[in-house]
């Protein structure tokens, strides 16, 4: 039994996806476990508050589990997941009548950078250092949440998912110049909002 769990933990993402598509529920469980932090982190920056964060994360994970068989190319999983996250976010915004600026979020299957960078705190930090790090993260998150919708999406795709300007342009159906402008203006707004802290 323990060997079985280790077997799944040692598999790469594509292996887990293929097994999940063949109704291997243990592989699907491991896949969901691997992506849940990324989904949660991305939503935590997109949403203005944490109020619906857990529910939307669960909704997305359920959509992944129900629709994994429809993914034709396992190499496109991260792009497919990004598509589910952004569509779920926009559906939520429409339902709650918080009309976002309309930006088309289509993913392309380029097995490049659809990953989310997450900083893992060093457990050797002393309590005061942990407190400062936590407060700093809260201030940054709040500043990002205050950005206009188009700026927020562009900066999240760039800084957290590591997409290139070209990939963001395709994802948001914008020109590269518009993407660069949005990211530049988002950075200026963030620097201005955080200048008293950094």
C-alpha angles and dihedrals in degrees: 000000000000090000089053092055091048090050091059094042091055095051121102121240096261092053090052091049093051092048091046090053087054091056097259097153094189089057089047090051091053091047092052090047090054097050102038095085092050092049092048093047094050093048092047089065097040096051120071092221138019092239097106098021098109094043093051091046090053091046091054094046090050091051090051091050093047096044104034090107090062093062105103099189118039088200088068094055097112092050090046090050091049088053091053092048095050094043091050089049092051092045089053092049091051093048093049090046092238091135109208122207105272112256122160110234108199122157126218124210102243108138089219126106113340092136129120120226113222123184112224111206118237106249089212090073115119117240093260091051090049090051093050091047092049093049091047091052090050092051092049092047092049091048091051091047090055093057118105112267097255092048092046094052093046094049093046092050090048103040103029104029095033096227120165121241089257092052092048090049090054093044094050096034091238136125120265089244091056091048092050090048093049093049093046092049091045090053092049091050091048092048089050093048093048101036094106090054102044 
